[in-house]
Amino acid sequence: MSTTKQAQATPQSWVEKRFKLTENKTNVRTEIIAGITTFMTMAYILFVNPSILSETGMPFDAVMMATAFSAILATLLMAFLANYPFALAPGMGLNAYFTYSVVFGMGYTWQTALGAVFISGLVFVLLSLTGIREMIIDAVPTALKSAIGAGIGLFIAFIGLQNAGLVKADPATIVSIGNLGEPEVLLAAIGVLITGILLARKVHGAILWGILATTVLGIPFGVTSMPDGFIKLPSFATWAPVFGKLDIRGALGLGLLEVVFAFLFVDLFDTIGTLIGVSQQGGFLDEDGKLPRANKALLADAFGTVAGAIFGTPTVTTYVESASGVAVGGRTGLSNVVTALCFFLAIFFLPVIAIVPAAATAPALIVVGAMMLRSVLDVPWGEMDEALPAFIAMIAMPFTYSIATGIALGFIAYPVIKVASGKAKEVHALTYILAILFVIRFIYLG
């Protein structure tokens, strides 16, 4: 009888010992609910990431598998390395940069672009293991950090508007509104409203529910086709077209240095910003305002990016949607284990996922872009020596169709305006070095 009791207590004891539930004032039930909640809020990436990357020629089904497994691995790494309820998956914004800037804009193959992602992940690992990470963080002005997040939001929203057909090219005005009489365009516009209403009413998983509702509404519109089935056993043959297909040698070319830096830079600061923001909400920061085990959390993110590139997807990053799980009580890595399990179960419903039209995923891009724009509030708009470089970096991203160009122009403008304003001492030495490198980049690479 004692043996039976001991056997029954072992799993609970292991969970308690591994995730320190009591110490973090939580329990198994709360962590399960938190994990499912986090998954519901970020599951849209299973639709949106393959939708964006498939435009490069990468098979939708294969990218969906890569998306799911990279999310599973990185989320579990965060759980067991850092014991935090911060889920990870391929990042919004960087997947758009991967497709529209690197592949379409610069003309590189998606295999070479994946090689650049892999290299940026390795550099991130090294930065997380050394003190260089702190040096880079200190070198980047706070205004530029905020502007980059907002600029990516504008870029994502612009891409979403294009994919939805809500914005189209116009020879007279460059862009103009699309034809709302077309079923796809009208459906996408309705999808934006549906998702916005759900978010305004604080519905958990609002973006996912918005995608699902728009997809169902697309059936009578003639936009959504019915699936061939509902459940399909996954196989490596589905994943094979993208797994391990990265071209590292091609990515080492001079022309991709800025691409590697863009992947690294955006991932680094996006992750740090997300960790700090969600940690403030969950009370994870210590009395000095620092996050314990921050390096382990960053390592989970970095290793996730390296593995994701091998799996066949762009940069993996920590998701701000994790805040939804924290809001319902998630405090440990156990909720991440639950989130990872949900991603695994989703793989079996690939036939259903594949029917989601672009008109249903485009609203998610637009809404996520709006959510990312909130960081613009942290820019000191009353100080022009800070505000103008931030504005240049932010607005250049959608207008030049390049995140890397926006970052480069912001880094160049910041020290120039500071020096001209008699505030040269306020600029970190590394910022001057980065600015010079970006100038050289424009001279030699156009």
NORCOR-V210899 format. One record per pair of residues at least 24 apart in sequence whose ideal C-beta (glycine too) atoms are under 8 Angstrom apart, sorted by sequence separation. I is the first residue (numbers start at 1). J is the second residue. If there is no record, write none. Layout:
i: (I	I)
j: (J	J)
This chain:
i: (164	190	389	411	163	164	388	389	45	188	191	272	412	164	187	190	271	411	412	164	389	388	409	187	271	408	187	385	384	385	408	187	267	408	186	187	385	184	183	267	385	183	184	49	183	49	53	56	263	278	281	52	56	274	275	277	45	48	52	55	274	278	282	42	45	53	274	278	281	49	52	53	271	274	277	281	38	42	45	48	52	56	270	271	39	56	267	270	274	278	282	38	55	266	282	35	267	34	263	320	58	263	57	31	56	97	53	56	97	93	96	100	19	93	96	18	93	20	93	96	246	19	92	246	18	244	246	243	245	243	244	242	243	242	241	242	239	239	273	52	51	238	234	152	234	233	232	234	148	231	232	148	231	232	205	230	232	149	204	231	148	149	230	229	230	228	145	149	204	227	227	227	118	145	227	117	119	140	226	118	225	114	115	137	224	114	115	119	136	137	224	114	115	118	119	224	111	115	223	111	112	115	116	133	137	111	115	223	224	114	115	123	127	266	109	112	113	111	112	218	116	120	124	215	109	115	119	120	123	127	215	218	262	266	108	215	218	262	265	116	120	124	261	112	116	120	124	211	214	215	259	262	113	117	214	258	261	116	120	108	212	106	211	214	211	258	108	211	106	210	211	210	102	207	210	207	207	43	41	44	48	40	41	44	47	40	41	43	97	133	41	97	129	37	41	44	128	37	40	191	195	199	65	94	97	191	194	195	69	128	129	187	188	128	188	191	192	196	94	187	188	191	195	65	66	93	94	184	187	65	124	125	128	184	185	188	192	91	127	184	188	192	62	66	91	61	62	66	93	124	125	62	124	125	62	63	91	62	62	121	124	125	59	121	58	59	121	258	58	121	122	257	120	121	118	121	258	86	117	118	121	86	255	117	118	254	86	117	118	115	121	164	165	114	120	163	164	166	85	117	114	117	163	164	163	164	84	114	113	161	160	163	164	160	160	160	161	159	160	157	160	84	156	157	160	83	156	82	86	158	81	88	156	157	84	88	156	157	82	155	81	82	153	154	81	88	98	153	156	157	82	97	98	153	81	82	90	95	153	78	81	95	153	154	94	95	152	153	94	77	78	150	153	77	78	90	91	94	149	150	90	91	150	90	91	150	74	77	90	91	149	150	74	77	89	90	88	89	147	74	88	146	147	150	74	88	89	145	146	73	74	87	88	146	86	87	146	147	74	86	145	146	70	73	74	87	87	143	86	142	143	70	85	143	70	73	87	78	85	154	158	70	85	154	157	66	69	74	147	151	155	70	143	147	151	154	155	143	146	147	150	151	154	66	71	85	141	144	148	151	152	65	66	67	70	85	143	144	147	148	151	155	65	66	85	143	147	151	84	85	141	155	63	83	84	85	87	141	144	62	63	83	85	86	82	85	152	155	84	87	151	79	80	87	58	79	89	78	79	148	151	79	78	79	148	148	53	76	53	75	76	79	148	147	49	75	76	75	144	144	72	75	71	96	144	72	143	71	72	92	141	68	68	92	42	68	69	42	68	93	41	42	92	38	65	38	41	64	38	40	41	65	38	64	141	37	38	141	37	140	61	64	139	35	37	64	138	139	141	34	37	139	140	34	38	138	139	37	61	34	60	136	33	34	35	135	139	33	34	105	33	34	38	46	105	30	31	38	30	31	35	39	43	30	31	35	39	43	46	101	30	31	34	35	38	100	101	32	35	36	101	26	31	32	35	36	39	43	101	26	31	34	35	39	26	51	97	25	26	28	32	35	36	47	97	24	31	35	46	51	97	24	47	94	21	51	93	21	20	19	21	47	48	19	47	18	19	48	44	47	48	15	44)
j: (188	214	413	435	188	189	413	414	71	214	217	298	438	191	214	217	298	438	439	192	417	417	438	217	301	438	218	417	417	418	441	221	301	442	221	223	421	221	221	305	423	222	223	89	223	90	95	98	305	320	323	95	99	317	318	320	89	92	96	99	318	322	326	87	90	98	319	323	326	95	98	99	317	320	323	327	85	89	92	95	99	103	317	318	87	104	315	318	322	326	330	87	104	315	331	85	317	85	314	371	110	315	110	85	110	152	110	113	155	152	155	159	79	153	156	80	155	83	156	159	309	83	156	310	83	310	312	310	312	311	312	311	312	312	312	313	311	312	375	159	163	350	347	266	348	348	348	350	265	348	349	266	349	350	324	349	351	269	324	351	269	270	351	351	352	351	269	273	328	351	352	354	246	273	355	246	248	269	355	248	355	245	246	268	355	246	247	251	268	269	356	247	248	251	252	357	245	249	357	246	247	250	251	268	272	247	251	359	360	251	252	260	264	403	247	250	251	250	251	357	256	260	264	355	250	256	260	261	264	268	356	359	403	407	250	357	360	404	407	259	263	267	404	256	260	264	268	356	359	360	404	407	259	263	360	404	407	263	267	256	360	255	360	363	361	408	259	363	259	363	364	364	259	364	367	367	368	205	204	207	211	204	205	208	211	205	206	208	262	298	207	263	295	204	208	211	295	205	208	359	363	367	234	263	266	360	363	364	239	298	299	357	358	299	359	362	363	367	266	359	360	363	367	238	239	266	267	357	360	239	298	299	302	358	359	362	366	266	302	359	363	367	238	242	267	238	239	243	270	301	302	240	302	303	241	242	270	242	243	302	305	306	241	303	241	242	304	441	242	305	306	441	305	306	305	308	445	274	305	306	309	275	445	308	309	445	278	309	310	309	315	358	359	309	315	358	359	362	282	314	312	315	361	362	362	363	284	314	314	362	362	365	366	363	364	365	366	365	366	365	368	293	365	366	369	293	366	293	297	369	293	300	368	369	297	301	369	370	296	369	296	297	368	369	297	304	314	369	372	373	299	314	315	370	299	300	308	313	371	297	300	314	372	373	314	315	372	373	315	299	300	372	375	300	301	313	314	317	372	373	314	315	374	315	316	375	300	303	316	317	375	376	301	304	316	317	316	317	375	303	317	375	376	379	304	318	319	375	376	304	305	318	319	377	318	319	378	379	307	319	378	379	304	307	308	321	322	378	322	378	379	307	322	380	308	311	325	318	325	394	398	311	326	395	398	308	311	316	389	393	397	313	386	390	394	397	398	387	390	391	394	395	398	311	316	330	386	389	393	396	397	311	312	313	316	331	389	390	393	394	397	401	312	313	332	390	394	398	332	333	389	403	312	332	333	334	336	390	393	312	313	333	335	336	333	336	403	406	336	339	403	332	333	340	312	333	343	333	334	403	406	336	336	337	406	407	313	336	314	336	337	340	410	410	313	339	340	340	410	411	340	343	340	365	414	343	414	343	344	365	414	343	344	368	319	346	347	321	347	372	321	322	372	319	347	321	324	347	322	324	325	350	324	350	427	324	325	428	325	428	350	353	428	325	327	354	428	429	431	325	328	430	431	326	330	430	431	330	354	328	354	430	328	329	330	430	434	329	330	401	330	331	335	343	402	328	329	336	329	330	334	338	342	330	331	335	339	343	346	401	331	332	335	336	339	401	402	334	337	338	403	329	334	335	338	339	342	346	404	330	335	338	339	343	331	356	402	331	332	334	338	341	342	353	403	331	338	342	353	358	404	332	356	403	331	361	403	332	332	332	334	360	361	333	361	333	334	364	361	364	365	334	364)
